[in-house]
Amino acid sequence: MNDKILALKWRPDYFDDLEGQDHIRMALINALDEKRLHQCYLFTGTRGVGKTTIARLLAKGLNCEMGISGKFCGKCESCVGIKENTSLDLIEIDGASKTKIEDIREILDNVQYKPTKSRFKIYIIDEVHMLSKSSFNALLKTLEEPPQYVKFILATTDPQKIPLTVISRCLQFKLKPITTDILNKQLEKILMHENITFDIEAIAQISKEAKGSLRDALSLTEQAILMSSTDNKHISDSLVRSMLGLISQEDSLNFLIKFAKEGVNCLSKALIFFNAKGVDWLKLLKNLHSDLHKVAMYQVLSENLFITDASTEEYKRKIEYLSNKFSPQEIQVFCEIIIKSIKDLEFSPTEQTGFEIAILRMYAFRIDEGEFLFKASDMNSASESEGIKRNCLKQNNKQEVVSEQNNNFIKENKIVSSKTEDNNFEQIVEKKIESKTNLTNEKHSFSGDIEKPSLSDSLIKSRNLLRAKEEKKKDKLTTLSAPNGKTDSEGFDKKSSLEEPIHPEKMIINQEKIHSSHLISNLSDENDEFINIEKWSTIIEKLSVSKISKQILLNSAMKKHKQLINLFLRDSHKQLQQKKYMNEIKSELSDFFGEAVNIEVFITKEGITPNERKDFLREQKLTNIKKEINTNENVKFFIENFDAQVDYNNIELY
């Protein structure tokens, strides 16, 4: 007949049997072997990690009749007495029941008496944090200078409640929670010795539920043994899940896969399924969070995630599938929603209601338009050749309109259309800004498949553009900017304009430049000065980048020299400088300028950033408002007659 529970039956008898606390085992063995003994030891850690067990092993090492050693015999009268709780020189005290100062004084009165047989009189006080303040005060002097034959060993799960004056008099050891791998191995070893068969998945679930406590793991194992069949003792995965109110890993993953495919439509069937299994909704949410954590890790580590993982191939395939269905941003949002829902579960009318709200929140925050945005961006980047063809088609249409309707207008004004390399750069900037604006308008008007602009629309736009310019000026025509950065009138060479032929194809570019010159002008590759802050701000607004990439640009000044762009990023935003965002910026600027550009980032205060300009204008506006308030006669009247004060801190700018 076996009348001992597993936790007591398998309590370690030697330091070598101790599992999961190697750092403490080696420290105590060395201390005993070298005779470097302390008057008081303090063991801290969560429940069931071995605090009292280590205290007993230390007592054996101190009182072994073979001498003070980390490798005590375990067979002498002293060692056997400590193991069987019959030693008169080992006094165990429960701090939770001996909280009064009278109890502590009674103990201290016996400290003066020497041990009966052993080398030391050892006091083990468990849950010492439960003692009252007066009890701690009574212990202080004895802990600091106890008799040479007295040793104190304190154990607690909450060291923060122990006064610092007590902790400072102790040699403190922090016990770590035992890892699930160690728990698995220990449970397998114990069950094999007990001749009980088991499923690996069942042991893994028990270890996970124990949360680092070997004693809890053994208690759950014993409960599973009692629930198993009398004839055939077998701990199955289904038995453990039923005992703990869990669902299988496969079920939680299948729910996420259904959610990825069907959205919230899968919820009603899932609720019926989970209710039939009597699931614990709190644990189900934690299971989903664990699965999403695996998906997030897989998106970063890919196959390396499973190097030390015993997961099945089916499980790996499901994780890979979910990593493709959900974006990293969605995974992070889902995890935050689940964590928040776990905290709020106790405030829900029922736990099932809290679970349903969590799933509805996840559905509400799904990026429904994610696939469209992805495809649209792919079309813009991967289908570059088609885009060039469409631009060429538009350009040819515009050229035909110009050649037919504005030939007289061109001849009358004799405009030179030849461009240098610098003006080409300026021209590209202006064309790209206009094209980005058109692209933005197309995105906002999306209502199904993306439609290409019709040929008639392009002709009408070109005709209206040219008519508007004819009505404005024949005598006030603005010419193109010169290569040296001067105004159009200063850089215009009449001689060269008369000698060179006029090309209608280039004239349309000049007309477009006149139309958009109010946005960006005089951008030059040859100078080494910062891009005008207003023009740089305009370029940023036209780029289709993520919010973080946009913050990088808004907090950077910019120089451009040929195909090299220098960004002068502020130190306060240097943490945003990540590879994926810099690649996004590089790609967008390359598309914008129509050529491959390289980007160099400097962490410096050089130049003026768009955000700095915005702050400066805001402060300037605020200063002007304050001046207007101070000079206002009505305000002066209230201040002088009613002792009023102006609250400048609540001024709001619109």
Secondary structure, DSSP 8 states (H G I E B T S, - for coil): ---S-HHHHT--SSGGG--S-HHHHHHHHHHHHTT---SEEEEE-STTSSHHHHHHHHHHHHH-TT-S-SS--S-SHHHHHHHTT--TTEEEEETTT--SHHHHHHHHHTTTS--SSSS-EEEEEETGGGS-HHHHHHHHHHHHS--TTEEEEEEES-GGGS-HHHHTTSEEEE-----HHHHHHHHHHHHHHTT-EE-HHHHHHHHHHHTT-HHHHHHHHHHHHHHS-SSS-EE-HHHHHHHHT---HHHHHHHHHHHHHHGGGGHHHHHHHHHHTT--HHHHHHHHHHHHHHHHHHHHHGGGGGSS----HHHHHHHHHHHHHS-HHHHHHHHHHHHHHHHHGGGSSSHHHHHHHHHHHHHHTS-TTHHHHHHHHHHHHHTHHHHHHHHHHHHHHHHHHHHHHSHHHHHHHT------HHHHHHHHHHHHHHHHHHHHHHHHT--SS-----HHHHHHHHHHHHHHHHHH-SSS------TTS--HHHH--HHHHHHS---HHHHHHHHHHHHHTTT-----SSS-S---HHHHHHHHHHS---HHHHHHHHTEEEEEETTEEEEEE-GGGGGG--HHHHHHHHHHHHHHHTS--EEEEEES--S--HHHHHHHHHHHHHHHHHHHHHH-HHHHHHHHHH-----GGG----
